[in-house]
């Protein structure tokens, strides 16, 4: 019984595949290299520049925080050295030690702030990069879809994922779409 059911299912699948193959023969197929389109896309280049500027701003802020850490570290070392001054009374040494501990506390807080800032900056840049990339891919996908529809293509595949295509049977639309993208902006 199960063997008969398997044969019936297999026969049904073969009939569906063969009917699709017959209609696929009339299907106009194109390929497009989305990676090349993205590289030449003005909006992608502007987004990349914007991300670079944002990263540079974060780096500048990090440098300021590093300089503050160095300043606080130096103040702590100076305060700690003052504690060891033999000319000071025990009360003065205790006061200097309190000052050194205060500088150490500020130094540790600044280091923690720096690490948190660096993690948050990295997270924000990654999130912004993902968001921009998704927006650009969707924009390109819509432009490819529009071009394909206007040119009568029933199927367009990203050239990066193609394993084999019969030469001359599949049209590469990358240059035409790239030209349309340049003219459209």
Beta strands, then each sheet from edge to edge (+ up, - down):
strand 1: 29-32
strand 2: 155-158
strand 3: 171-172
sheet 1: 2+ 1+ 3+
end
